[in-house]
Amino acid sequence: MLFPDSSPEKSKLAVICFFLTHAPTTRADIEKMNAAHAGGTRIAGVTPGRSEDMKAQGLPVTSFPVFMDPDAALASRMGVVVFPTYILLSDAGRIQGVSHSLRNLLEAARANSER
């Protein structure tokens, strides 16, 4: 199950983040994703790196699942060419938005849900 923490009291938002383990912004990106995850947003990370790369870079531990995509096949199928790329999904799994900023994506999603 991609988002095992799904429950009625959790947010209906689901985000898949494609990120690089060696990018200069990755540490801050992971901290933002951990905070959003702690706030109830369902998040899954995907990286073309390896779990050893995350450890070697001294990156923060993630509170959300991270899937390794070593040949970037999934990123390629999803049309990801810039990292990080955040994809917002509906409960039905449909793409609701794509952004390179997690905050902008979540703010737009919340604003739309309040209408």
C-alpha atoms as one frame of an Amber mdcrd trajectory, in Angstrom:
protein
   0.000   0.000   0.000   1.480   3.320  -1.074  -0.094   5.391   1.705  -0.426
   3.050   4.691  -1.376   5.836   7.102  -4.713   6.475   5.371  -7.519   6.891
   7.846 -10.637   9.082   8.135  -8.900  11.512  10.486  -5.919  11.956   8.146
  -5.817  14.508   5.369  -7.281  13.492   2.035  -4.249  15.026   0.333  -1.664
  12.629  -1.036   1.655  13.771  -2.464   4.342  11.887  -4.318   7.670  13.682
  -4.273  10.407  12.910  -6.750  13.721  14.111  -5.302  17.474  13.658  -5.731
  19.624  12.490  -2.849  22.553  14.722  -3.844  20.719  17.991  -4.617  21.660
  20.956  -2.407  18.027  21.536  -1.390  17.233  17.918  -0.468  17.801  18.325
   3.284  15.318  21.223   3.456  12.897  19.391   1.141  12.881  16.323   3.417
  12.338  18.491   6.496   9.355  20.163   4.766   7.926  16.781   3.750   8.388
  15.414   7.296   6.509  18.459   8.658   3.686  18.071   6.131   3.514  14.351
   6.907   3.351  15.090  10.637   0.483  17.479   9.849  -1.541  14.694   8.236
  -0.605  14.911   4.565   0.039  11.504   3.073   3.459  11.569   1.404   5.592
   9.079  -0.476   9.025   9.893  -1.806  10.661   8.533  -4.929  14.352   8.945
  -5.681  16.585   7.691  -8.453  19.238   7.333  -5.755  19.831   4.412  -3.449
  19.172   4.108   0.268  22.959   4.060   0.764  23.127   7.448  -0.993  20.674
   8.935   1.509  22.808   7.714   4.405  26.062   8.806   2.758  24.682  12.324
   2.192  23.715  12.526   5.873  20.108  13.290   4.975  17.441  13.436   7.689
  15.446  10.298   8.388  12.096  10.425   6.618   8.822   9.886   8.457   7.232
   8.769   5.161   8.036   5.871   2.829  10.722   6.425   0.187  10.885   4.198
  -2.870  14.081   3.721  -4.843  13.825   4.236  -8.606  17.474   3.564  -9.562
  16.996   3.790 -13.317  14.482   6.670 -12.978  11.917   4.632 -14.920   8.973
   5.831 -12.819  10.152   9.441 -12.916  10.433   9.180 -16.695   6.948   7.647
 -17.053   5.518  10.439 -14.908   7.243  13.106 -17.031   9.492  14.319 -14.208
  12.458  16.267 -15.572  13.128  18.698 -12.682  13.780  17.713  -9.072  12.094
  18.069  -6.729   8.723  17.555  -8.364   5.641  17.187  -6.181   2.536  15.500
  -7.581  -0.757  15.963  -5.734  -3.175  13.045  -6.012  -6.895  12.803  -5.346
  -8.346   9.973  -3.261  -9.060   8.217  -6.561  -5.394   8.510  -7.561  -5.920
  11.185 -10.196  -3.306  13.899 -10.594  -4.653  17.146  -9.169  -1.552  19.281
  -9.464   2.176  19.338 -10.112   4.659  21.785  -8.621   8.291  22.208  -7.687
   7.178  23.755  -4.377   5.456  21.599  -1.759   4.105  24.629   0.086   2.574
  26.167  -3.057   1.011  22.849  -4.048  -0.548  22.243  -0.615  -1.763  25.841
  -0.275  -3.488  25.667  -3.677  -5.051  22.314  -2.837  -6.377  23.547   0.503
  -7.728  26.740  -1.065  -9.577  24.700  -3.701 -11.023  22.357  -1.069 -12.413
  25.318   0.902 -14.438  26.564  -2.074
